[in-house]
Amino acid sequence: MLFWPVLLFNEGNGVKAAEVARLKGEMQALERAAGQKGCNITFRSY
């Protein structure tokens, strides 16, 4: 018997690393676009 929520968290490190890399790229693109448009937006990383 398998507890079904386990399936939701069983993606593997490769999938999570790819998602983090994608999100980081999106954040960097937003930072560049904001700078080009003169927006006063800042991003903080924790």
mmCIF file as gemmi writes it, N, C-alpha and C atoms, coordinates in Angstrom:
data_model
loop_
_atom_site.group_PDB
_atom_site.id
_atom_site.type_symbol
_atom_site.label_atom_id
_atom_site.label_alt_id
_atom_site.label_comp_id
_atom_site.label_asym_id
_atom_site.label_entity_id
_atom_site.label_seq_id
_atom_site.pdbx_PDB_ins_code
_atom_site.Cartn_x
_atom_site.Cartn_y
_atom_site.Cartn_z
_atom_site.occupancy
_atom_site.B_iso_or_equiv
_atom_site.pdbx_formal_charge
_atom_site.auth_seq_id
_atom_site.auth_asym_id
_atom_site.pdbx_PDB_model_num
ATOM 1 N N . MET Axp A 1 ? 0.842 -1.166 0 1 0 ? 1 A 1
ATOM 2 C CA . MET Axp A 1 ? 0 0 0 1 0 ? 1 A 1
ATOM 3 C C . MET Axp A 1 ? 0.893 1.237 0 1 0 ? 1 A 1
ATOM 4 N N . LEU Axp A 2 ? 0.547 2.206 -0.833 1 0 ? 2 A 1
ATOM 5 C CA . LEU Axp A 2 ? 1.319 3.435 -0.966 1 0 ? 2 A 1
ATOM 6 C C . LEU Axp A 2 ? 0.45 4.621 -0.597 1 0 ? 2 A 1
ATOM 7 N N . PHE Axp A 3 ? 0.987 5.473 0.231 1 0 ? 3 A 1
ATOM 8 C CA . PHE Axp A 3 ? 0.28 6.683 0.625 1 0 ? 3 A 1
ATOM 9 C C . PHE Axp A 3 ? 0.385 7.673 -0.521 1 0 ? 3 A 1
ATOM 10 N N . TRP Axp A 4 ? -0.733 8.045 -1.164 1 0 ? 4 A 1
ATOM 11 C CA . TRP Axp A 4 ? -0.707 8.807 -2.419 1 0 ? 4 A 1
ATOM 12 C C . TRP Axp A 4 ? 0.011 10.142 -2.367 1 0 ? 4 A 1
ATOM 13 N N . PRO Axp A 5 ? 0.007 10.93 -1.246 1 0 ? 5 A 1
ATOM 14 C CA . PRO Axp A 5 ? 0.766 12.191 -1.259 1 0 ? 5 A 1
ATOM 15 C C . PRO Axp A 5 ? 2.266 12.001 -1.477 1 0 ? 5 A 1
ATOM 16 N N . VAL Axp A 6 ? 2.771 10.809 -1.171 1 0 ? 6 A 1
ATOM 17 C CA . VAL Axp A 6 ? 4.185 10.532 -1.418 1 0 ? 6 A 1
ATOM 18 C C . VAL Axp A 6 ? 4.495 10.712 -2.895 1 0 ? 6 A 1
ATOM 19 N N . LEU Axp A 7 ? 3.566 10.387 -3.754 1 0 ? 7 A 1
ATOM 20 C CA . LEU Axp A 7 ? 3.785 10.525 -5.19 1 0 ? 7 A 1
ATOM 21 C C . LEU Axp A 7 ? 4.002 11.979 -5.593 1 0 ? 7 A 1
ATOM 22 N N . LEU Axp A 8 ? 3.393 12.901 -4.885 1 0 ? 8 A 1
ATOM 23 C CA . LEU Axp A 8 ? 3.541 14.319 -5.211 1 0 ? 8 A 1
ATOM 24 C C . LEU Axp A 8 ? 4.939 14.838 -4.901 1 0 ? 8 A 1
ATOM 25 N N . PHE Axp A 9 ? 5.602 14.242 -3.932 1 0 ? 9 A 1
ATOM 26 C CA . PHE Axp A 9 ? 6.921 14.716 -3.519 1 0 ? 9 A 1
ATOM 27 C C . PHE Axp A 9 ? 8.045 13.83 -4.032 1 0 ? 9 A 1
ATOM 28 N N . ASN Axp A 10 ? 7.745 12.9 -4.88 1 0 ? 10 A 1
ATOM 29 C CA . ASN Axp A 10 ? 8.734 11.955 -5.369 1 0 ? 10 A 1
ATOM 30 C C . ASN Axp A 10 ? 9.212 12.34 -6.765 1 0 ? 10 A 1
ATOM 31 N N . GLU Axp A 11 ? 9.582 13.602 -6.974 1 0 ? 11 A 1
ATOM 32 C CA . GLU Axp A 11 ? 10.006 14.065 -8.286 1 0 ? 11 A 1
ATOM 33 C C . GLU Axp A 11 ? 11.474 13.766 -8.561 1 0 ? 11 A 1
ATOM 34 N N . GLY Axp A 12 ? 12.295 13.806 -7.566 1 0 ? 12 A 1
ATOM 35 C CA . GLY Axp A 12 ? 13.717 13.613 -7.76 1 0 ? 12 A 1
ATOM 36 C C . GLY Axp A 12 ? 14.453 14.939 -7.79 1 0 ? 12 A 1
ATOM 37 N N . ASN Axp A 13 ? 15.723 14.896 -7.463 1 0 ? 13 A 1
ATOM 38 C CA . ASN Axp A 13 ? 16.518 16.119 -7.389 1 0 ? 13 A 1
ATOM 39 C C . ASN Axp A 13 ? 16.719 16.764 -8.744 1 0 ? 13 A 1
ATOM 40 N N . GLY Axp A 14 ? 16.803 15.986 -9.816 1 0 ? 14 A 1
ATOM 41 C CA . GLY Axp A 14 ? 17.014 16.546 -11.145 1 0 ? 14 A 1
ATOM 42 C C . GLY Axp A 14 ? 15.877 17.448 -11.573 1 0 ? 14 A 1
ATOM 43 N N . VAL Axp A 15 ? 14.66 17.043 -11.302 1 0 ? 15 A 1
ATOM 44 C CA . VAL Axp A 15 ? 13.492 17.842 -11.669 1 0 ? 15 A 1
ATOM 45 C C . VAL Axp A 15 ? 13.464 19.13 -10.858 1 0 ? 15 A 1
ATOM 46 N N . LYS Axp A 16 ? 13.744 19.033 -9.585 1 0 ? 16 A 1
ATOM 47 C CA . LYS Axp A 16 ? 13.743 20.223 -8.726 1 0 ? 16 A 1
ATOM 48 C C . LYS Axp A 16 ? 14.856 21.182 -9.126 1 0 ? 16 A 1
ATOM 49 N N . ALA Axp A 17 ? 16.032 20.657 -9.455 1 0 ? 17 A 1
ATOM 50 C CA . ALA Axp A 17 ? 17.146 21.507 -9.873 1 0 ? 17 A 1
ATOM 51 C C . ALA Axp A 17 ? 16.807 22.225 -11.171 1 0 ? 17 A 1
ATOM 52 N N . ALA Axp A 18 ? 16.154 21.536 -12.093 1 0 ? 18 A 1
ATOM 53 C CA . ALA Axp A 18 ? 15.759 22.157 -13.356 1 0 ? 18 A 1
ATOM 54 C C . ALA Axp A 18 ? 14.736 23.261 -13.118 1 0 ? 18 A 1
ATOM 55 N N . GLU Axp A 19 ? 13.814 23.041 -12.208 1 0 ? 19 A 1
ATOM 56 C CA . GLU Axp A 19 ? 12.802 24.054 -11.898 1 0 ? 19 A 1
ATOM 57 C C . GLU Axp A 19 ? 13.441 25.285 -11.262 1 0 ? 19 A 1
ATOM 58 N N . VAL Axp A 20 ? 14.385 25.074 -10.35 1 0 ? 20 A 1
ATOM 59 C CA . VAL Axp A 20 ? 15.079 26.197 -9.713 1 0 ? 20 A 1
ATOM 60 C C . VAL Axp A 20 ? 15.868 26.982 -10.759 1 0 ? 20 A 1
ATOM 61 N N . ALA Axp A 21 ? 16.54 26.29 -11.665 1 0 ? 21 A 1
ATOM 62 C CA . ALA Axp A 21 ? 17.303 26.961 -12.72 1 0 ? 21 A 1
ATOM 63 C C . ALA Axp A 21 ? 16.383 27.774 -13.625 1 0 ? 21 A 1
ATOM 64 N N . ARG Axp A 22 ? 15.23 27.23 -13.963 1 0 ? 22 A 1
ATOM 65 C CA . ARG Axp A 22 ? 14.27 27.941 -14.811 1 0 ? 22 A 1
ATOM 66 C C . ARG Axp A 22 ? 13.766 29.205 -14.12 1 0 ? 22 A 1
ATOM 67 N N . LEU Axp A 23 ? 13.421 29.082 -12.852 1 0 ? 23 A 1
ATOM 68 C CA . LEU Axp A 23 ? 12.932 30.239 -12.099 1 0 ? 23 A 1
ATOM 69 C C . LEU Axp A 23 ? 14.013 31.306 -11.941 1 0 ? 23 A 1
ATOM 70 N N . LYS Axp A 24 ? 15.252 30.877 -11.741 1 0 ? 24 A 1
ATOM 71 C CA . LYS Axp A 24 ? 16.352 31.832 -11.631 1 0 ? 24 A 1
ATOM 72 C C . LYS Axp A 24 ? 16.52 32.591 -12.943 1 0 ? 24 A 1
ATOM 73 N N . GLY Axp A 25 ? 16.423 31.887 -14.068 1 0 ? 25 A 1
ATOM 74 C CA . GLY Axp A 25 ? 16.518 32.542 -15.369 1 0 ? 25 A 1
ATOM 75 C C . GLY Axp A 25 ? 15.404 33.543 -15.588 1 0 ? 25 A 1
ATOM 76 N N . GLU Axp A 26 ? 14.2 33.189 -15.168 1 0 ? 26 A 1
ATOM 77 C CA . GLU Axp A 26 ? 13.07 34.116 -15.296 1 0 ? 26 A 1
ATOM 78 C C . GLU Axp A 26 ? 13.283 35.358 -14.436 1 0 ? 26 A 1
ATOM 79 N N . MET Axp A 27 ? 13.812 35.173 -13.233 1 0 ? 27 A 1
ATOM 80 C CA . MET Axp A 27 ? 14.064 36.312 -12.359 1 0 ? 27 A 1
ATOM 81 C C . MET Axp A 27 ? 15.124 37.228 -12.968 1 0 ? 27 A 1
ATOM 82 N N . GLN Axp A 28 ? 16.17 36.658 -13.538 1 0 ? 28 A 1
ATOM 83 C CA . GLN Axp A 28 ? 17.213 37.466 -14.158 1 0 ? 28 A 1
ATOM 84 C C . GLN Axp A 28 ? 16.674 38.23 -15.363 1 0 ? 28 A 1
ATOM 85 N N . ALA Axp A 29 ? 15.799 37.606 -16.137 1 0 ? 29 A 1
ATOM 86 C CA . ALA Axp A 29 ? 15.187 38.294 -17.278 1 0 ? 29 A 1
ATOM 87 C C . ALA Axp A 29 ? 14.317 39.454 -16.807 1 0 ? 29 A 1
ATOM 88 N N . LEU Axp A 30 ? 13.579 39.255 -15.732 1 0 ? 30 A 1
ATOM 89 C CA . LEU Axp A 30 ? 12.758 40.335 -15.171 1 0 ? 30 A 1
ATOM 90 C C . LEU Axp A 30 ? 13.624 41.487 -14.672 1 0 ? 30 A 1
ATOM 91 N N . GLU Axp A 31 ? 14.739 41.152 -14.036 1 0 ? 31 A 1
ATOM 92 C CA . GLU Axp A 31 ? 15.647 42.192 -13.552 1 0 ? 31 A 1
ATOM 93 C C . GLU Axp A 31 ? 16.205 43.011 -14.712 1 0 ? 31 A 1
ATOM 94 N N . ARG Axp A 32 ? 16.615 42.344 -15.798 1 0 ? 32 A 1
ATOM 95 C CA . ARG Axp A 32 ? 17.145 43.054 -16.967 1 0 ? 32 A 1
ATOM 96 C C . ARG Axp A 32 ? 16.086 43.944 -17.597 1 0 ? 32 A 1
ATOM 97 N N . ALA Axp A 33 ? 14.888 43.407 -17.782 1 0 ? 33 A 1
ATOM 98 C CA . ALA Axp A 33 ? 13.804 44.183 -18.398 1 0 ? 33 A 1
ATOM 99 C C . ALA Axp A 33 ? 13.443 45.388 -17.537 1 0 ? 33 A 1
ATOM 100 N N . ALA Axp A 34 ? 13.4 45.197 -16.233 1 0 ? 34 A 1
ATOM 101 C CA . ALA Axp A 34 ? 13.075 46.3 -15.329 1 0 ? 34 A 1
ATOM 102 C C . ALA Axp A 34 ? 14.14 47.383 -15.414 1 0 ? 34 A 1
ATOM 103 N N . GLY Axp A 35 ? 15.406 46.983 -15.472 1 0 ? 35 A 1
ATOM 104 C CA . GLY Axp A 35 ? 16.491 47.95 -15.578 1 0 ? 35 A 1
ATOM 105 C C . GLY Axp A 35 ? 16.435 48.727 -16.88 1 0 ? 35 A 1
ATOM 106 N N . GLN Axp A 36 ? 16.102 48.05 -17.974 1 0 ? 36 A 1
ATOM 107 C CA . GLN Axp A 36 ? 16.018 48.709 -19.278 1 0 ? 36 A 1
ATOM 108 C C . GLN Axp A 36 ? 14.866 49.706 -19.33 1 0 ? 36 A 1
ATOM 109 N N . LYS Axp A 37 ? 13.817 49.424 -18.59 1 0 ? 37 A 1
ATOM 110 C CA . LYS Axp A 37 ? 12.648 50.308 -18.594 1 0 ? 37 A 1
ATOM 111 C C . LYS Axp A 37 ? 12.711 51.36 -17.49 1 0 ? 37 A 1
ATOM 112 N N . GLY Axp A 38 ? 13.767 51.332 -16.701 1 0 ? 38 A 1
ATOM 113 C CA . GLY Axp A 38 ? 13.929 52.316 -15.642 1 0 ? 38 A 1
ATOM 114 C C . GLY Axp A 38 ? 13.043 52.082 -14.437 1 0 ? 38 A 1
ATOM 115 N N . CYS Axp A 39 ? 12.57 50.871 -14.263 1 0 ? 39 A 1
ATOM 116 C CA . CYS Axp A 39 ? 11.729 50.551 -13.102 1 0 ? 39 A 1
ATOM 117 C C . CYS Axp A 39 ? 12.59 50.441 -11.846 1 0 ? 39 A 1
ATOM 118 N N . ASN Axp A 40 ? 12.043 50.851 -10.753 1 0 ? 40 A 1
ATOM 119 C CA . ASN Axp A 40 ? 12.743 50.782 -9.478 1 0 ? 40 A 1
ATOM 120 C C . ASN Axp A 40 ? 12.288 49.527 -8.736 1 0 ? 40 A 1
ATOM 121 N N . ILE Axp A 41 ? 12.705 48.373 -9.231 1 0 ? 41 A 1
ATOM 122 C CA . ILE Axp A 41 ? 12.312 47.102 -8.622 1 0 ? 41 A 1
ATOM 123 C C . ILE Axp A 41 ? 13.57 46.392 -8.136 1 0 ? 41 A 1
ATOM 124 N N . THR Axp A 42 ? 13.49 45.791 -6.977 1 0 ? 42 A 1
ATOM 125 C CA . THR Axp A 42 ? 14.628 45.052 -6.444 1 0 ? 42 A 1
ATOM 126 C C . THR Axp A 42 ? 14.184 43.651 -6.066 1 0 ? 42 A 1
ATOM 127 N N . PHE Axp A 43 ? 15.102 42.725 -6.204 1 0 ? 43 A 1
ATOM 128 C CA . PHE Axp A 43 ? 14.852 41.338 -5.849 1 0 ? 43 A 1
ATOM 129 C C . PHE Axp A 43 ? 15.777 40.973 -4.703 1 0 ? 43 A 1
ATOM 130 N N . ARG Axp A 44 ? 15.252 40.252 -3.747 1 0 ? 44 A 1
ATOM 131 C CA . ARG Axp A 44 ? 16.053 39.771 -2.63 1 0 ? 44 A 1
ATOM 132 C C . ARG Axp A 44 ? 16.086 38.26 -2.68 1 0 ? 44 A 1
ATOM 133 N N . SER Axp A 45 ? 17.244 37.698 -2.407 1 0 ? 45 A 1
ATOM 134 C CA . SER Axp A 45 ? 17.332 36.246 -2.282 1 0 ? 45 A 1
ATOM 135 C C . SER Axp A 45 ? 17.622 35.913 -0.831 1 0 ? 45 A 1
ATOM 136 N N . TYR Axp A 46 ? 17.042 34.857 -0.36 1 0 ? 46 A 1
ATOM 137 C CA . TYR Axp A 46 ? 17.171 34.474 1.043 1 0 ? 46 A 1
ATOM 138 C C . TYR Axp A 46 ? 18.091 33.306 1.181 1 0 ? 46 A 1
